[in-house]
Amino acid sequence: MIHKQFLIQGITSSGKVFRPSDWIDRLCGVMAPFRPKDDHGDPRFTNSPYVRPEIISGVKCVIVDERLSEIDPRALDFVLGFAKDNDLLLTEICELTPISNPSTK
């Protein structure tokens, strides 16, 4: 199944690097308790699989999975609102499931 995701880049629409520099840690830390029922990770030490930090080409980013709204629609609204309120670059992306190569069967 394909799940829609959002990429929040730590760059404003005017091209400036977003501050504070630890924004991804703060945002992911706040969202750490939002987990699927079968995820037993400790939110004090691990991120939610639905809101995870990434560094892409040297840019601090957060990848947000739309399944976050299944836990609480306000949580997804909060994260996307954070990006919009801070004028961060926000792109809709999708997670693709790997396709097995039929020639290797």
Z-matrix of the N, CA and C atoms (Angstrom, degrees):
N
C 1 1.448
C 2 1.523 1 109.39
N 3 1.312 2 115.38 1 142.85
C 4 1.462 3 121.46 2 179.41
C 5 1.528 4 108.69 3 -96.90
N 6 1.312 5 115.32 4 130.85
C 7 1.455 6 121.26 5 179.08
C 8 1.512 7 109.03 6 -114.68
N 9 1.319 8 114.88 7 132.73
C 10 1.453 9 119.38 8 177.22
C 11 1.526 10 108.63 9 -71.87
N 12 1.305 11 114.40 10 139.54
C 13 1.452 12 120.88 11 177.04
C 14 1.520 13 108.75 12 -132.83
N 15 1.315 14 114.94 13 163.94
C 16 1.453 15 121.51 14 178.58
C 17 1.519 16 108.42 15 -125.68
N 18 1.302 17 115.57 16 138.41
C 19 1.455 18 122.08 17 177.06
C 20 1.520 19 107.73 18 -107.82
N 21 1.323 20 115.83 19 117.64
C 22 1.465 21 121.71 20 175.63
C 23 1.523 22 106.43 21 -103.71
N 24 1.319 23 115.84 22 118.10
C 25 1.463 24 120.73 23 179.64
C 26 1.519 25 110.06 24 -98.61
N 27 1.297 26 116.51 25 143.69
C 28 1.458 27 122.07 26 -179.36
C 29 1.509 28 113.21 27 -79.68
N 30 1.324 29 115.23 28 43.20
C 31 1.456 30 122.26 29 178.41
C 32 1.522 31 106.91 30 -132.97
N 33 1.323 32 116.42 31 134.66
C 34 1.464 33 120.02 32 179.11
C 35 1.529 34 109.63 33 -78.82
N 36 1.316 35 115.85 34 167.83
C 37 1.463 36 119.65 35 -179.41
C 38 1.532 37 111.94 36 -63.71
N 39 1.331 38 117.48 37 -19.38
C 40 1.471 39 120.75 38 176.49
C 41 1.533 40 112.34 39 -88.92
N 42 1.354 41 116.49 40 1.80
C 43 1.467 42 120.55 41 175.81
C 44 1.510 43 115.49 42 91.23
N 45 1.323 44 118.16 43 6.41
C 46 1.464 45 120.85 44 179.96
C 47 1.527 46 110.53 45 -87.46
N 48 1.333 47 115.83 46 147.01
C 49 1.462 48 121.42 47 176.07
C 50 1.527 49 108.52 48 -71.49
N 51 1.324 50 116.40 49 131.24
C 52 1.458 51 121.22 50 -177.85
C 53 1.517 52 110.67 51 -73.75
N 54 1.302 53 115.90 52 139.13
C 55 1.463 54 123.72 53 176.86
C 56 1.509 55 108.82 54 -120.88
N 57 1.307 56 120.68 55 148.56
C 58 1.463 57 127.35 56 10.25
C 59 1.531 58 111.51 57 -76.25
N 60 1.304 59 115.65 58 158.74
C 61 1.458 60 120.52 59 -174.75
C 62 1.531 61 113.28 60 -66.24
N 63 1.328 62 118.05 61 -20.35
C 64 1.467 63 120.32 62 179.95
C 65 1.530 64 112.73 63 -96.87
N 66 1.325 65 117.28 64 22.56
C 67 1.462 66 120.88 65 -176.51
C 68 1.522 67 112.28 66 -58.53
N 69 1.349 68 117.91 67 -36.15
C 70 1.471 69 118.64 68 -178.97
C 71 1.532 70 110.70 69 -67.37
N 72 1.320 71 117.04 70 -37.32
C 73 1.465 72 120.22 71 178.33
C 74 1.527 73 110.82 72 -65.99
N 75 1.310 74 115.87 73 -42.08
C 76 1.469 75 120.35 74 -179.95
C 77 1.530 76 111.22 75 -64.93
N 78 1.337 77 116.25 76 -48.21
C 79 1.458 78 120.13 77 -178.10
C 80 1.533 79 111.44 78 -64.79
N 81 1.314 80 116.50 79 -45.86
C 82 1.470 81 119.54 80 179.80
C 83 1.524 82 111.13 81 -67.91
N 84 1.317 83 117.70 82 -33.51
C 85 1.459 84 121.26 83 177.19
C 86 1.511 85 112.52 84 -64.46
N 87 1.329 86 116.92 85 -42.13
C 88 1.463 87 121.15 86 178.54
C 89 1.527 88 110.44 87 -64.42
N 90 1.330 89 116.59 88 -34.63
C 91 1.460 90 120.92 89 -175.89
C 92 1.533 91 113.38 90 -91.18
N 93 1.325 92 118.27 91 -2.37
C 94 1.471 93 122.04 92 -176.63
C 95 1.529 94 114.50 93 -55.92
N 96 1.331 95 120.66 94 -35.75
C 97 1.468 96 119.44 95 179.97
C 98 1.535 97 114.78 96 -69.56
N 99 1.324 98 118.23 97 -14.46
C 100 1.461 99 120.98 98 -178.47
C 101 1.519 100 109.65 99 -83.60
N 102 1.335 101 115.26 100 98.44
C 103 1.458 102 122.31 101 -173.09
C 104 1.515 103 110.86 102 -135.85
N 105 1.331 104 117.01 103 157.08
C 106 1.467 105 118.88 104 172.65
C 107 1.533 106 109.48 105 -65.22
N 108 1.316 107 116.50 106 156.93
C 109 1.475 108 120.74 107 -177.42
C 110 1.527 109 113.29 108 -57.55
N 111 1.335 110 117.41 109 -33.05
C 112 1.470 111 119.63 110 -177.37
C 113 1.533 112 113.76 111 -87.18
N 114 1.330 113 117.30 112 2.55
C 115 1.464 114 121.37 113 177.74
C 116 1.522 115 108.00 114 -92.82
N 117 1.309 116 116.48 115 115.88
C 118 1.462 117 121.16 116 -176.66
C 119 1.526 118 112.12 117 -107.66
N 120 1.341 119 116.40 118 20.02
C 121 1.463 120 119.90 119 177.09
C 122 1.518 121 110.97 120 -64.68
N 123 1.293 122 115.61 121 149.94
C 124 1.461 123 121.24 122 -179.98
C 125 1.529 124 109.06 123 -83.48
N 126 1.342 125 118.24 124 115.95
C 127 1.463 126 120.28 125 -178.03
C 128 1.520 127 114.50 126 -60.65
N 129 1.330 128 117.24 127 -15.81
C 130 1.469 129 118.98 128 176.98
C 131 1.522 130 111.47 129 -74.25
N 132 1.342 131 116.48 130 -20.67
C 133 1.463 132 120.04 131 -173.73
C 134 1.522 133 114.46 132 -123.47
N 135 1.334 134 117.95 133 -14.80
C 136 1.462 135 120.49 134 -177.56
C 137 1.525 136 110.43 135 -133.35
N 138 1.307 137 115.28 136 154.44
C 139 1.458 138 121.28 137 179.03
C 140 1.522 139 110.75 138 -85.41
N 141 1.302 140 115.69 139 159.44
C 142 1.448 141 121.63 140 171.97
C 143 1.526 142 108.33 141 -65.47
N 144 1.326 143 118.24 142 141.70
C 145 1.466 144 118.41 143 175.84
C 146 1.529 145 111.39 144 -68.55
N 147 1.330 146 117.69 145 -11.03
C 148 1.457 147 121.79 146 -178.88
C 149 1.525 148 113.62 147 -94.87
N 150 1.314 149 117.72 148 -12.53
C 151 1.470 150 122.20 149 178.16
C 152 1.520 151 106.37 150 -141.03
N 153 1.321 152 115.90 151 99.98
C 154 1.461 153 118.10 152 -173.17
C 155 1.527 154 112.15 153 -130.28
N 156 1.312 155 115.70 154 142.44
C 157 1.464 156 120.26 155 -179.76
C 158 1.529 157 111.37 156 -78.90
N 159 1.302 158 115.64 157 147.07
C 160 1.464 159 122.57 158 175.99
C 161 1.522 160 107.50 159 -146.07
N 162 1.308 161 115.39 160 153.04
C 163 1.459 162 120.25 161 169.47
C 164 1.521 163 105.38 162 -116.92
N 165 1.318 164 115.47 163 118.15
C 166 1.463 165 121.37 164 -176.42
C 167 1.522 166 108.26 165 -120.03
N 168 1.327 167 115.35 166 117.37
C 169 1.471 168 121.38 167 -177.59
C 170 1.526 169 111.77 168 52.39
N 171 1.327 170 115.88 169 39.42
C 172 1.459 171 121.54 170 177.47
C 173 1.524 172 115.00 171 80.49
N 174 1.341 173 117.22 172 2.81
C 175 1.463 174 121.41 173 -179.40
C 176 1.521 175 109.22 174 -104.28
N 177 1.331 176 116.20 175 130.23
C 178 1.460 177 120.51 176 176.93
C 179 1.527 178 108.53 177 -71.71
N 180 1.329 179 115.28 178 129.52
C 181 1.455 180 121.67 179 -175.65
C 182 1.523 181 110.07 180 -138.28
N 183 1.317 182 115.70 181 162.78
C 184 1.453 183 122.42 182 171.62
C 185 1.522 184 106.88 183 -129.53
N 186 1.331 185 115.68 184 132.33
C 187 1.464 186 121.13 185 176.04
C 188 1.520 187 107.19 186 -104.14
N 189 1.327 188 114.97 187 126.42
C 190 1.457 189 122.17 188 -175.74
C 191 1.523 190 108.46 189 -117.00
N 192 1.324 191 116.57 190 126.84
C 193 1.457 192 122.33 191 179.43
C 194 1.524 193 108.89 192 -93.92
N 195 1.332 194 116.75 193 134.42
C 196 1.461 195 120.69 194 -178.62
C 197 1.529 196 112.79 195 -62.06
N 198 1.337 197 118.43 196 -18.95
C 199 1.469 198 121.02 197 178.36
C 200 1.526 199 111.70 198 -64.18
N 201 1.323 200 116.94 199 -12.99
C 202 1.461 201 120.92 200 173.80
C 203 1.527 202 110.35 201 -55.94
N 204 1.318 203 117.43 202 -33.85
C 205 1.468 204 121.01 203 -178.59
C 206 1.531 205 112.19 204 -68.92
N 207 1.337 206 117.95 205 -19.64
C 208 1.468 207 120.37 206 176.30
C 209 1.524 208 110.86 207 -69.47
N 210 1.316 209 116.50 208 -28.86
C 211 1.463 210 121.10 209 177.60
C 212 1.527 211 109.12 210 -80.49
N 213 1.331 212 115.66 211 -48.00
C 214 1.461 213 120.51 212 178.15
C 215 1.527 214 107.59 213 -161.61
N 216 1.333 215 118.01 214 112.98
C 217 1.469 216 120.20 215 -179.26
C 218 1.530 217 112.73 216 -57.46
N 219 1.322 218 117.17 217 -29.26
C 220 1.464 219 120.10 218 179.47
C 221 1.525 220 111.46 219 -67.38
N 222 1.329 221 117.12 220 -27.96
C 223 1.465 222 120.33 221 179.86
C 224 1.528 223 110.20 222 -66.34
N 225 1.324 224 116.71 223 -44.92
C 226 1.465 225 119.64 224 177.70
C 227 1.531 226 109.86 225 -65.04
N 228 1.319 227 117.13 226 -42.60
C 229 1.465 228 120.44 227 177.34
C 230 1.524 229 111.28 228 -59.16
N 231 1.338 230 116.92 229 -39.57
C 232 1.457 231 121.44 230 179.94
C 233 1.530 232 110.95 231 -61.49
N 234 1.333 233 116.43 232 -49.06
C 235 1.467 234 120.18 233 -175.91
C 236 1.530 235 110.75 234 -66.50
N 237 1.329 236 116.73 235 -45.45
C 238 1.462 237 119.35 236 179.52
C 239 1.532 238 110.88 237 -67.63
N 240 1.321 239 116.42 238 -35.04
C 241 1.463 240 120.81 239 175.91
C 242 1.517 241 111.59 240 -64.63
N 243 1.331 242 116.85 241 -37.70
C 244 1.464 243 121.48 242 176.70
C 245 1.527 244 109.63 243 -57.44
N 246 1.327 245 116.08 244 -46.50
C 247 1.467 246 120.42 245 -179.46
C 248 1.531 247 110.68 246 -62.40
N 249 1.320 248 116.22 247 -45.77
C 250 1.471 249 119.84 248 -178.28
C 251 1.525 250 111.35 249 -67.78
N 252 1.330 251 116.89 250 -43.60
C 253 1.468 252 120.76 251 -178.86
C 254 1.524 253 112.34 252 -62.07
N 255 1.335 254 116.29 253 -30.34
C 256 1.461 255 120.81 254 -178.13
C 257 1.528 256 112.63 255 -100.56
N 258 1.337 257 115.96 256 10.45
C 259 1.470 258 122.24 257 175.58
C 260 1.531 259 112.70 258 58.47
N 261 1.350 260 115.69 259 36.12
C 262 1.460 261 120.36 260 -179.76
C 263 1.519 262 110.49 261 -86.53
N 264 1.324 263 115.94 262 151.71
C 265 1.458 264 120.63 263 177.51
C 266 1.523 265 108.69 264 -67.60
N 267 1.316 266 116.35 265 126.31
C 268 1.467 267 123.18 266 -176.77
C 269 1.518 268 107.75 267 -127.68
N 270 1.331 269 115.82 268 123.61
C 271 1.456 270 121.72 269 -177.62
C 272 1.511 271 109.23 270 -128.02
N 273 1.323 272 116.47 271 135.13
C 274 1.456 273 120.45 272 174.07
C 275 1.522 274 108.03 273 -83.50
N 276 1.320 275 115.48 274 129.11
C 277 1.463 276 121.43 275 179.49
C 278 1.525 277 107.29 276 -129.85
N 279 1.310 278 118.00 277 178.51
C 280 1.459 279 119.67 278 174.84
C 281 1.519 280 108.93 279 -138.61
N 282 1.314 281 114.28 280 153.11
C 283 1.459 282 121.24 281 178.05
C 284 1.522 283 106.31 282 -96.17
N 285 1.302 284 116.26 283 125.10
C 286 1.457 285 120.26 284 -179.36
C 287 1.515 286 110.43 285 -100.67
N 288 1.307 287 115.07 286 139.59
C 289 1.456 288 119.45 287 175.29
C 290 1.521 289 108.08 288 -83.76
N 291 1.331 290 117.28 289 138.67
C 292 1.458 291 119.82 290 -179.58
C 293 1.533 292 111.19 291 -62.94
N 294 1.308 293 115.55 292 142.42
C 295 1.463 294 121.47 293 177.51
C 296 1.510 295 107.12 294 -104.67
N 297 1.335 296 116.06 295 130.68
C 298 1.454 297 118.94 296 178.82
C 299 1.520 298 109.12 297 -72.42
N 300 1.281 299 116.31 298 146.41
C 301 1.450 300 122.70 299 -179.22
C 302 1.526 301 109.25 300 -81.75
N 303 1.343 302 119.29 301 115.48
C 304 1.458 303 120.86 302 -176.74
C 305 1.510 304 113.63 303 -64.31
N 306 1.335 305 118.32 304 -22.47
C 307 1.461 306 120.49 305 -179.23
C 308 1.519 307 112.53 306 -74.81
N 309 1.347 308 117.85 307 -13.21
C 310 1.464 309 120.22 308 -179.55
C 311 1.527 310 111.97 309 -95.41
N 312 1.324 311 117.36 310 1.87
C 313 1.466 312 120.26 311 -179.09
C 314 1.496 313 111.64 312 -87.42
